[in-house]
């Protein structure tokens, strides 16, 4: 039986149980005839022999009655929204809904959307002590939050805590329904792209000093728990690793970050700053919070390219715009410092990064322009394999005479292939490479 079918059977039983619990709570609350004296008399389904994704996760986390009800409540808008239509009942005394039901209305979804208040009503009714105890389920240290399973979302500051919306994460929604764990999609709510490469460390030409620094990051990614727990460093340093890559464009900063993720078998997400930075007050922090909140419990590397656009130096406060810009930087500093995973910032100019960030980097790695020997290695690496090179090509001469970055050399080689196809040649010629070099230098305002 497929995992989707197993989840369907498990969730159907859980929904039936939820319906009985909700019916009982409504009856008890409005003092109607009821077969039960308490909702806790209605035992949840037995999952002992259930091997669905949903059941296995419930058993792994040893969820009790309360946790299972909150979990299925968060899932219901996605799998059986009509199960919450009871909460549309109107209070005839005030010609409006019941405050104690909580809930919120989506922009396009016509059903009832649950909040912490909804869960508190079902589980606690009018029991104030029970209500207070339930608040523990919605705190940041509960496994709902630490596992990235359920998010409590507050749209406005200053509103009651229990008015926060209960939202199941996309990851767990997929796991509990289709049984498939999917990577988060790039969107307004997640302005980050998963980056990967088919290249390996053999394709990268870096100086010994850079490689030594990268080995430190590799060791951290592989042994962070040992460093923090076994060696006791968790008492004096925060979890997570923060690195700054700086140097001229095209020197391999992005590729190196991607290869670090590949070597540690972790995903690398490049933050799209154009989607993050906003001219509206508070929006930049909100956009960043979306990224950090979703990454909080994942073993990801967050990569900020052209980071000086976001992590630039704070300015003297002369007006409200300066003040809010400085607040954004302070917020970033806090989120980066508290993030338990790895954060890599890349910039062309190290001097543009705020000193408060620089002090907190475990590594600051300079990626210089390759020297002649390194450029020769890069030329050979790019043109190896299926590329056919004409006898007149002198890679050693090109490497010696033209100071190009790794990215520029790749662009020149690509141009050479295009020219070979256009002229129906069977090989890349020296003249084509020279013309490609001239094009690359022109981009930088230089001449051959």
FISETI-131100 format. One record per residue (C-alpha): z, x, y. Coordinates in Angstrom, 2 decimals, padded with zeros to 5 digits. Layout:
REM FISETI-131100
(rec (Z,X,Y)) ...
//
This chain:
REM FISETI-131100
(rec (000.00,000.00,000.00)) (rec (-000.95,001.32,003.44)) (rec (001.78,002.08,005.95)) (rec (000.45,-000.64,008.28)) (rec (000.97,-003.23,005.56)) (rec (004.45,-001.90,004.78)) (rec (005.41,-002.11,008.44)) (rec (004.05,-005.65,008.62)) (rec (006.28,-006.80,005.77)) (rec (009.35,-005.08,007.21)) (rec (008.85,-006.36,010.75)) (rec (008.17,-009.90,009.55)) (rec (011.59,-009.92,007.86)) (rec (013.18,-008.42,010.95)) (rec (011.59,-011.09,013.16)) (rec (012.90,-013.85,010.92)) (rec (016.37,-012.36,011.17)) (rec (016.08,-012.07,014.96)) (rec (015.02,-015.73,015.24)) (rec (018.13,-016.85,013.33)) (rec (020.38,-014.66,015.48)) (rec (018.84,-015.96,018.71)) (rec (019.09,-019.58,017.57)) (rec (022.73,-019.03,016.67)) (rec (023.54,-017.37,020.00)) (rec (021.93,-020.25,021.94)) (rec (023.86,-022.81,019.89)) (rec (027.18,-021.01,020.28)) (rec (026.67,-020.38,023.99)) (rec (025.83,-024.01,024.79)) (rec (028.50,-025.29,022.37)) (rec (026.07,-027.00,020.03)) (rec (026.51,-027.61,016.30)) (rec (026.02,-024.35,014.44)) (rec (026.29,-023.16,010.83)) (rec (027.79,-019.84,011.93)) (rec (030.84,-018.86,013.93)) (rec (029.31,-015.57,015.04)) (rec (025.88,-013.98,015.17)) (rec (027.35,-011.15,013.09)) (rec (027.61,-013.53,010.15)) (rec (023.82,-013.24,009.86)) (rec (023.18,-010.00,008.01)) (rec (020.02,-008.07,008.88)) (rec (017.43,-007.53,006.12)) (rec (018.27,-004.99,003.41)) (rec (016.09,-001.90,003.92)) (rec (017.51,000.17,001.06)) (rec (014.30,000.16,-001.01)) (rec (011.96,-000.22,001.95)) (rec (009.78,002.85,002.63)) (rec (007.92,001.55,005.68)) (rec (007.86,003.76,008.77)) (rec (010.05,001.23,010.55)) (rec (012.63,001.06,007.75)) (rec (012.78,004.81,007.22)) (rec (013.49,005.43,010.91)) (rec (016.19,002.75,010.97)) (rec (017.84,004.37,007.95)) (rec (017.49,007.93,009.29)) (rec (019.30,006.98,012.49)) (rec (021.81,004.78,010.60)) (rec (021.20,001.87,012.95)) (rec (023.75,-000.88,012.96)) (rec (023.41,-004.58,013.80)) (rec (023.33,-004.04,017.57)) (rec (020.81,-001.20,017.51)) (rec (018.44,-003.05,015.20)) (rec (018.53,-006.14,017.38)) (rec (017.80,-004.14,020.54)) (rec (014.94,-002.36,018.77)) (rec (013.26,-005.52,017.51)) (rec (013.85,-007.13,020.93)) (rec (011.91,-004.29,022.58)) (rec (009.13,-004.65,020.00)) (rec (008.73,-008.44,020.20)) (rec (006.53,-008.62,023.37)) (rec (004.01,-006.48,021.49)) (rec (004.13,-008.09,018.04)) (rec (005.30,-011.71,018.44)) (rec (005.75,-012.59,022.13)) (rec (006.27,-016.31,021.48)) (rec (009.58,-015.45,019.76)) (rec (011.13,-015.11,023.24)) (rec (009.78,-018.37,024.70)) (rec (013.25,-019.88,024.28)) (rec (014.30,-017.89,027.33)) (rec (011.95,-019.92,029.52)) (rec (014.45,-022.80,029.26)) (rec (015.30,-024.05,032.75)) (rec (018.79,-024.48,034.12)) (rec (018.65,-028.12,035.24)) (rec (021.57,-027.68,037.63)) (rec (019.63,-025.15,039.72)) (rec (016.03,-025.88,038.70)) (rec (015.47,-022.29,037.67)) (rec (015.87,-019.99,034.68)) (rec (019.27,-018.93,033.38)) (rec (020.46,-015.73,035.08)) (rec (022.26,-014.65,031.94)) (rec (018.99,-014.53,029.98)) (rec (017.75,-011.63,032.10)) (rec (014.07,-010.83,031.64)) (rec (011.14,-010.13,033.92)) (rec (007.57,-011.31,034.31)) (rec (004.59,-009.04,033.77)) (rec (001.50,-009.10,036.00)) (rec (-000.85,-010.28,033.24)) (rec (001.42,-010.95,030.25)) (rec (002.44,-014.60,030.16)) (rec (005.44,-014.13,027.88)) (rec (009.09,-013.32,028.52)) (rec (009.80,-009.59,028.93)) (rec (013.32,-008.57,027.86)) (rec (015.82,-006.52,029.83)) (rec (019.20,-005.04,028.95)) (rec (020.62,-008.33,030.21)) (rec (018.67,-010.17,027.51)) (rec (020.13,-007.92,024.82)) (rec (023.63,-008.34,026.27)) (rec (023.31,-012.11,026.23)) (rec (022.28,-012.19,022.57)) (rec (024.84,-009.66,021.38)) (rec (027.81,-010.36,023.67)) (rec (027.43,-013.87,025.04)) (rec (030.39,-014.27,027.39)) (rec (032.47,-011.50,025.78)) (rec (032.99,-009.08,028.67)) (rec (034.52,-006.34,026.52)) (rec (031.52,-006.45,024.17)) (rec (029.17,-006.34,027.14)) (rec (030.84,-003.17,028.41)) (rec (030.58,-001.58,024.97)) (rec (026.86,-002.38,024.77)) (rec (026.10,-000.29,027.83)) (rec (026.38,002.78,025.56)) (rec (023.10,001.74,023.88)) (rec (021.21,002.22,027.13)) (rec (022.60,005.58,028.22)) (rec (020.61,008.82,028.26)) (rec (022.68,010.35,025.44)) (rec (021.97,007.51,022.98)) (rec (019.29,008.18,020.38)) (rec (017.15,005.41,021.85)) (rec (016.72,007.77,024.82)) (rec (017.02,011.19,023.17)) (rec (014.45,010.25,020.52)) (rec (012.12,008.81,023.16)) (rec (012.17,005.44,021.40)) (rec (013.22,002.95,024.10)) (rec (013.15,003.44,027.85)) (rec (015.27,001.47,030.29)) (rec (013.11,001.10,033.39)) (rec (014.58,000.16,036.78)) (rec (011.94,-000.81,039.31)) (rec (014.25,-000.94,042.32)) (rec (017.26,001.13,043.33)) (rec (020.55,-000.66,043.74)) (rec (019.85,-003.50,041.28)) (rec (022.31,-004.14,038.41)) (rec (022.00,-001.67,035.55)) (rec (021.45,-004.39,032.96)) (rec (018.43,-005.65,034.90)) (rec (016.48,-002.63,033.62)) (rec (013.45,-003.51,031.47)) (rec (013.53,-002.59,027.78)) (rec (010.32,-000.78,026.92)) (rec (009.39,000.60,023.54)) (rec (007.52,003.90,023.80)) (rec (003.83,003.98,022.89)) (rec (004.56,006.55,020.20)) (rec (007.08,004.37,018.39)) (rec (005.08,001.20,018.89)) (rec (002.21,002.86,017.04)) (rec (004.48,004.27,014.34)) (rec (006.17,000.92,013.69)) (rec (002.91,-001.04,013.60)) (rec (-000.11,000.97,012.50)) (rec (002.01,003.77,011.06)) (rec (000.01,006.32,013.05)) (rec (001.49,008.76,015.53)) (rec (-000.93,009.07,018.43)) (rec (-000.99,011.51,021.29)) (rec (-000.32,009.94,024.70)) (rec (-003.50,009.07,026.57)) (rec (-004.29,010.39,030.04)) (rec (-003.60,007.59,032.51)) (rec (-002.01,006.74,035.84)) (rec (001.32,006.50,034.01)) (rec (000.80,009.78,032.18)) (rec (-001.21,012.12,034.45)) (rec (-001.46,014.94,031.92)) (rec (-004.18,016.08,029.55)) (rec (-003.75,017.63,026.15)) (rec (-005.55,020.99,026.24)) (rec (-006.70,022.96,023.22)) (rec (-009.20,025.66,022.36)) (rec (-011.22,026.99,019.45)) (rec (-010.57,030.55,020.61)) (rec (-007.88,032.80,019.15)) (rec (-005.83,035.73,020.40)) (rec (-008.65,037.99,019.18)) (rec (-010.88,036.48,021.87)) (rec (-008.45,037.30,024.69)) (rec (-008.36,040.70,026.36)) (rec (-005.01,041.32,028.03)) (rec (-003.09,044.40,029.08)) (rec (-000.22,045.72,026.90)) (rec (002.31,044.69,029.57)) (rec (001.09,041.10,029.58)) (rec (001.09,040.96,025.77)) (rec (004.68,042.22,025.69)) (rec (005.79,039.46,028.06)) (rec (003.90,036.87,026.03)) (rec (005.67,038.06,022.89)) (rec (008.95,037.16,024.59)) (rec (007.72,033.61,025.16)) (rec (006.47,033.39,021.54)) (rec (009.90,034.47,020.31)) (rec (011.60,031.84,022.45)) (rec (009.29,029.08,021.23)) (rec (009.90,030.07,017.61)) (rec (013.65,030.71,017.82)) (rec (015.05,028.76,020.77)) (rec (017.70,027.00,018.66)) (rec (018.85,030.30,017.21)) (rec (019.08,031.83,020.68)) (rec (021.01,028.89,022.13)) (rec (023.24,028.00,019.18)) (rec (023.60,030.88,016.73)) (rec (023.77,033.52,019.44)) (rec (025.75,031.27,021.77)) (rec (023.46,031.57,024.79)) (rec (023.52,027.80,025.25)) (rec (026.87,028.25,027.02)) (rec (025.41,030.31,029.82)) (rec (021.77,029.22,030.14)) (rec (020.04,025.88,030.16)) (rec (017.71,024.94,027.30)) (rec (014.02,025.37,027.91)) (rec (011.84,028.23,029.06)) (rec (010.21,028.62,032.46)) (rec (007.36,031.06,033.05)) (rec (005.10,031.86,035.97)) (rec (001.56,033.08,035.38)) (rec (-000.05,034.49,038.51)) (rec (-003.17,036.43,039.30)) (rec (-006.81,036.02,040.34)) (rec (-008.81,033.01,039.09)) (rec (-010.48,033.31,035.70)) (rec (-008.13,035.93,034.27)) (rec (-006.99,033.83,031.30)) (rec (-003.88,032.01,032.50)) (rec (-004.87,028.58,031.19)) (rec (-006.28,029.95,027.93)) (rec (-003.11,031.97,027.36)) (rec (-000.93,028.88,027.82)) (rec (-003.12,027.02,025.33)) (rec (-002.91,029.83,022.78)) (rec (000.87,030.00,023.15)) (rec (001.00,026.34,022.16)) (rec (-001.35,026.92,019.22)) (rec (000.67,029.88,017.94)) (rec (003.90,027.85,018.10)) (rec (002.18,024.71,016.76)) (rec (003.16,022.66,019.82)) (rec (001.04,020.57,022.16)) (rec (000.18,021.85,025.63)) (rec (-000.30,019.27,028.40)) (rec (-001.90,020.27,031.70)) (rec (-000.53,018.22,034.57)) (rec (-003.25,016.72,036.77)) (rec (-001.87,017.38,040.24)) (rec (-004.48,015.14,041.85)) (rec (-002.85,012.21,040.04)) (rec (000.69,013.39,040.71)) (rec (000.79,014.27,044.39)) (rec (000.88,011.23,046.65)) (rec (001.08,010.82,050.40)) (rec (003.42,007.87,049.92)) (rec (007.12,008.55,050.04)) (rec (008.72,008.67,046.61)) (rec (005.47,008.31,044.67)) (rec (005.15,011.99,043.79)) (rec (008.65,012.02,042.28)) (rec (007.88,008.80,040.40)) (rec (004.65,010.21,038.98)) (rec (006.39,013.38,037.87)) (rec (009.20,011.39,036.32)) (rec (006.64,009.61,034.14)) (rec (005.50,012.95,032.76)) (rec (008.93,014.52,032.30)) (rec (010.44,011.36,030.80)) (rec (007.73,011.13,028.16)) (rec (007.90,014.85,027.44)) (rec (011.70,015.04,027.45)) (rec (012.17,014.76,023.70)) (rec (008.87,016.21,022.58)) (rec (008.27,019.79,021.63)) (rec (005.63,020.24,024.33)) (rec (004.58,022.90,026.78)) (rec (003.97,021.48,030.26)) (rec (001.36,023.49,032.15)) (rec (001.03,023.18,035.93)) (rec (-002.21,024.78,037.08)) (rec (-002.62,025.69,040.77)) (rec (001.10,025.06,040.94)) (rec (001.52,026.20,044.54)) (rec (000.05,022.82,045.56)) (rec (003.19,021.21,044.17)) (rec (005.76,023.98,044.00)) (rec (005.05,025.56,047.37)) (rec (007.59,026.97,049.74)) (rec (009.91,024.65,051.57)) (rec (009.44,024.51,055.31)) (rec (011.75,024.25,058.27)) (rec (012.56,020.58,058.81)) (rec (010.98,019.48,062.06)) (rec (010.05,015.90,061.20)) (rec (010.41,013.24,058.50)) (rec (007.32,014.46,056.64)) (rec (008.83,017.93,056.25)) (rec (012.08,016.42,055.05)) (rec (010.40,014.33,052.36)) (rec (008.19,017.25,051.28)) (rec (011.30,019.38,050.83)) (rec (012.93,016.57,048.86)) (rec (009.93,016.55,046.51)) (rec (010.31,020.28,045.90)) (rec (014.04,019.89,045.27)) (rec (013.35,017.09,042.80)) (rec (010.79,019.26,041.01)) (rec (013.22,022.12,040.81)) (rec (015.80,019.86,039.19)) (rec (013.39,018.38,036.64)) (rec (011.90,021.75,035.69)) (rec (015.32,023.32,035.33)) (rec (016.63,020.46,033.17)) (rec (013.53,020.18,030.96)) (rec (014.45,021.34,027.41)) (rec (010.92,022.43,026.53)) (rec (008.67,025.11,027.99)) (rec (007.20,024.85,031.49)) (rec (004.45,027.22,032.61)) (rec (003.34,027.37,036.24)) (rec (000.06,029.06,037.09)) (rec (-001.00,030.14,040.56)) (rec (-003.44,032.55,042.15)) (rec (-000.86,033.69,044.70)) (rec (002.69,034.37,043.61)) (rec (003.85,034.51,047.23)) (rec (003.12,030.79,047.66)) (rec (005.74,029.71,045.11)) (rec (009.10,028.64,046.49)) (rec (011.76,031.30,045.90)) (rec (014.12,028.74,044.38)) (rec (011.63,028.32,041.54)) (rec (010.90,032.04,041.23)) (rec (014.58,032.84,040.69)) (rec (014.69,030.50,037.71)) (rec (011.70,031.89,035.80)) (rec (012.56,033.77,032.64)) (rec (009.13,035.39,032.89)) (rec (006.78,036.10,035.79)) (rec (003.58,037.53,034.35)) (rec (000.80,039.04,036.43)) (rec (-002.73,038.57,035.07)) (rec (-004.83,041.26,036.78)) (rec (-008.59,041.52,036.91)) (rec (-009.78,043.31,033.76)) (rec (-010.67,046.98,034.06)) (rec (-013.99,048.45,032.85)) (rec (-012.81,048.94,029.24)) (rec (-011.44,045.41,029.10)) (rec (-014.61,044.00,030.61)) (rec (-016.64,045.72,027.90)) (rec (-014.42,044.12,025.27)) (rec (-014.94,040.75,026.93)) (rec (-018.72,041.16,027.04)) (rec (-018.76,042.02,023.35)) (rec (-016.42,039.18,022.47)) (rec (-018.44,036.54,024.37)) (rec (-021.81,037.67,022.99)) (rec (-020.75,038.22,019.41)) (rec (-021.76,035.80,016.68)) (rec (-024.98,033.82,017.03)) (rec (-026.04,035.08,020.47)) (rec (-029.14,037.25,020.21)) (rec (-029.19,040.10,022.72)) (rec (-032.38,041.93,023.68)) (rec (-032.58,045.72,023.14)) (rec (-032.61,046.32,026.91)) (rec (-029.12,044.89,027.40)) (rec (-026.59,047.56,028.38)) (rec (-023.15,045.97,028.18)) (rec (-021.37,049.24,028.99)) (rec (-023.31,049.49,032.26)) (rec (-022.53,045.88,033.17)) (rec (-018.85,046.41,032.40)) (rec (-018.67,049.58,034.46)) (rec (-020.57,048.41,037.53)) (rec (-019.50,044.78,038.00)) (rec (-015.90,043.69,038.44)) (rec (-015.83,040.24,036.88)) (rec (-013.09,038.06,035.46)) (rec (-013.14,036.80,031.89)) (rec (-014.23,033.36,033.08)) (rec (-017.07,034.86,035.15)) (rec (-018.31,036.91,032.19)) (rec (-018.36,033.75,030.08)) (rec (-020.36,031.96,032.79)) (rec (-022.88,034.82,032.96)) (rec (-023.34,034.81,029.19)) (rec (-023.89,031.04,029.25)) (rec (-026.47,031.46,032.01)) (rec (-028.22,034.08,029.90)) (rec (-028.48,031.67,026.98)) (rec (-029.85,028.94,029.24)) (rec (-032.48,031.31,030.66)) (rec (-033.49,032.39,027.16)) (rec (-034.09,028.76,026.21)) (rec (-035.96,028.00,029.43)) (rec (-038.34,030.94,028.97)) (rec (-038.54,030.38,025.21)) (rec (-037.32,033.89,024.63)) (rec (-035.60,034.77,021.38)) (rec (-033.02,037.02,023.05)) (rec (-030.83,037.26,026.14)) (rec (-032.31,039.88,028.47)) (rec (-030.62,042.31,030.84)) (rec (-032.45,040.74,033.80)) (rec (-031.00,037.34,032.97)) (rec (-027.49,038.75,032.81)) (rec (-027.97,040.54,036.11)) (rec (-029.15,037.33,037.75)) (rec (-026.16,035.52,036.29)) (rec (-023.85,038.20,037.70)) (rec (-025.41,037.77,041.12)) (rec (-024.74,034.02,040.94)) (rec (-021.08,034.60,040.05)) (rec (-020.57,037.15,042.82)) (rec (-022.19,034.77,045.30)) (rec (-019.53,032.18,044.46)) (rec (-016.93,034.65,045.63)) (rec (-018.88,035.58,048.77)) (rec (-019.94,038.94,047.35)) (rec (-023.31,040.52,046.77)) (rec (-024.64,042.68,043.94)) 
//
